[in-house]
Amino acid sequence: MELQYQKEREAMIEAGLKLVEQGLVSRTWGNISLKVNDSEMLVTPSGKFYEDLTPADMVLINFKTNKYDKDGIKPSSEYKMHSGIYNDRKEFNSIIHTHQMNASTCAAARREVPAVLDDLAQIVGPTVRCADYALPSTGKLVKATVKAMRGRNAALLANHGAVCAGRDLDEAFVVCQVLEKGCKAFIEAEFLGGAKHINKFESWIMHKIYIKKYSKMAEKNK
C-alpha cells in the first residue's frame, strides 16, 4: 500500500544515498528533512544507515508544534533544528544536516568562511557564518543555528558540522556541494598566503540575483 507522501519519501532516500556516495555523510550521521505542507515535514529516522532506509522510515512531524507519533519510528535527534529553521525561513522546503569534511574543518576552527568563490556567494550567501557551539539536540543549538542562517542558505555548526537549506531537495543538495567546495578552497587558499574574498556587497548582490532571477530561470528552462 502506498504511503502518504510516497514520492517525497523516496526522494529523501535517493538524496541520502547521494550524500553517502559523495562523502558528505557517513554511517548514520547527518539528517534530511522535506517540508510537505505549511505545517508538516518528513525527517529521516534516528540511528539507521542511509543504505537501509525505506519510505516508511521517514517520520512525519508538525514543525510548528514538534509533535509526531511517539509510538512509531523515532526521528533524527536534530528534528527541532529543522523545525526552527522552517519556522524562521518560510521559503525553505528542504534542509540537510551534514558532517562533511571541509565544512567540519572550518566549523572546528570556528571560522566564518568568506565568499572566496562566485558560486559560494551566489548559492550560499555573502559569508558562511559559524553558529556558536551548543550541545546537540538542545534549544540553544536551535537558536544559534537559526541566527547563523539568517540571510544565508547554509551555516557551520561549531565543532559539529554544517546545515544546508533550499527551496527544494535538489537545491539543498547543491548547497551542500557548493559549501564543501567553498570550504576546501578557503582552507587551501589560506595555506597559499591567505584567501582573498569577494567584496561583501558584491557577494550580497550575486546572492540576490541567484535567488530572484537565475534559479527561477533555470527552473523555467528545465
N, C-alpha and C positions, 0 to 999 in steps of 0.2 A: 504493500500500500504506500502511495506517495505521501511524503511528509509535507507539512505546511512549510513553505519557503524552500522547497526541494532544490531548485536551481541555485539559490543563494548558498545553500549548504554545500552543494557540490563545487561551487566556485571557490569557497573558502578552503576546501580540501586541496583543490588544484593549486591555490596560492601557497598553501603550507608546503606542498611538495616542491614548488619552485624556490621557496625560501631556503629549504634544506639543500637543494641542488646547487644553489648559488652561494652557499656558505653564510647566509645571513642569520640562520638559527641552527641549532643542533639539538639532537635528542628531544627533550620535551620543553626546552626553554622557549621563551617568547610566546606571543599570542596574537590572535587576529579577531577583529570584530567587524560586523557589517550591519549597518542600520537598515531595518526592513520597513519601518514606518515612522511616524512622528514621535513615537514613544518607546519603541522596542528595537533591540539589537540582538543579533546572534553572536555568540562568543565561543571560541574554541574551549574544549574542556581542560581540566587540570590533570597534569601528570600522564598524558598519553602521547605516544610517539606520533609524529605527523604522518608517517607511513602507514599507521594503523587506524587513522581516523575514518569514521563513517559518517554519512549525513545525519544520522540520529544522535551522534555525539555532540553536535552543536547545541549550545544552551540558549534558549530564548529568555532574555532579561528585559524588564522595563527599566530603561536607563534614567527615567525621571524619579523612580522610587527605589531602584536596585532590588526589586522583588523578582523572584523566579521560583520554579517548582523545587522546593527543598528535598522532595522525595526522589527527584531524578538525578541526572548526572551533574557532578559538581563543576561549575565553570572555572576558568582560569582565576587565580587569586587576585589578578590585577584588573578584574572587570570594573571596579569602581573608578579606576583611572580612565578607562574608556568612557564611562558614563559622564565623568566630569568634563572631558573634552567635548563630547557631543552636546552637552547642555550649554557649554560656553560658545561653541562654534557650530552654528546651525548648518553651515554649508558643507560640513564634513559628513560623509556617508560610510567611510571605512577607516579603520585605524589598525596599524600593525606595530606591535612592540617587539623589538629585536635585541639580540646581543651581538650584533655584527662587529667584526674585529676592529676595524679602523675607527668607527664611531665610538666603540667601547674604550679604545685607547685614549681618544680625546676626552671622553667622559671621566676616565680615571685621572687624567691631568686636570680635570675641571676647567677646561679651556673653552671659551666661546670661539667657534670657528667662523672666521670672516668669509665673505664671498670671494673665494680665490679662483672660481671658475664661473663662466657665464651661466651654465645650466644650474649650478647650485643657487645662484642669485635668482634665476627665473622660477625654478620649481619649488625651492625651499623657502627663500627669502633673503633679506639683506645680510643676515648673520644666522648662525645656528647657536642659540643660547644653550647653556648647561643649567638644568634645574638643580636647585640646592639638594644636597643629599638628605634622604629620608628613608626610613626602613620600608621595605617592600610591603605593599598591601595596606598602607596606612593613609589616613586622611591628609597627613602632612605631605605625603608624596603626591597625592592627587592635586592639592593646592599648588605645590611647587611646579608640577608639570603643566597644569593649565596656564599658570603665569608665564612659563618659559615658551609656551606655544603661541602666545598672543602675536598675531600678525605673521605667523610662520606656519609652514606645513610639516615641520619636524623640530624635535628638541633632543638634546642629550640628557641623560639621567645620570647624575654624578655617581661614579663608582658602580654603575649598573649596566647601562646600555643606551638604547635610543627608542624614541617613539615617532612614528611617521603617519601622516594622515592625508586623505584625499577625498575628492568628490565622488569617487567610486573606488572599487577594489583595485582596478588596474592602475589608477593614478597613485594610490597609496603605495603600491608595489614599486612604481617608478621612483617615488620619493625615497624609498629605502635604497634603491640602486644608486641614485644620484648623491644621496648623503654619503654612502660608503666611498664612492669615487672622490667626492669633495674632501672628505676627511683624510683619505690616503694622500691626495695631492697636497693638502695642508701640512701633514706630518713630514712628507718628504721634502717639500719646499723649505720648511724650517731648517732642515739639515743642509740645504744649499745656500744658506746665507739669510734665510728669513722669507716667509711667504709674503708676497705683495698682493694686497686685496683690492678689489674694485671699490671705487667710491661708494659710500653707503647710500647716497641719494640716487646714483645711477642704478645701484642694485635694487633699490626700492621700486624705481620706475620699471625695471625689467620684470620684477615680480608681478607688478600690477598689470603690465601688458600681457604677461603669460596668463594670468587669471581671467582677465576681462576679454582678451582677444584671441591669443594664439591657441589656447587649449580648446576654445569654442569652435575655432576654425578647423582644427584637427578633427574634432568630433563630427563636424558637418561634412568633411571630406572622406569619412570612412566609407 
